[in-house]
């Protein structure tokens, strides 16, 4: 009887581990495939475009890294104050809010990873776009509030 309980527990554990593995792989396979290039402070970068609620909700969750000079840009219908958090993002990011005319209105540098009870980060001015890049990007290109991003390629 005891060995039967152990065998059943082992089977249940294997099934649960398999389900968790498949779920994590499904998040990886839902990578946003719409890409474009933008120029920010003179630097050309490739961005994945998150322009619908599901894509914006998923964002960079469960990714292990971003390739060099790659990021994700969140595109909203109108300018507003959009808060972001780092739930299940596995690497530190710079978060950059950009107005409709391409002006950088706020930057959060080196936002740490978080898996539970994550703080929100919000801009000090309305933005239409939010760019997430690997931590250090803003410093590397000397990005400041008031810098310019050419995002017309997204329209």
Beta strands, then each sheet from edge to edge (+ up, - down):
strand 1: 35-40
strand 2: 43-50
strand 3: 70-80
strand 4: 93-98
strand 5: 104-111
strand 6: 127-134
strand 7: 149-150
sheet 1: 5+ 4- 6+ 3- 2- 1+ 7-
end
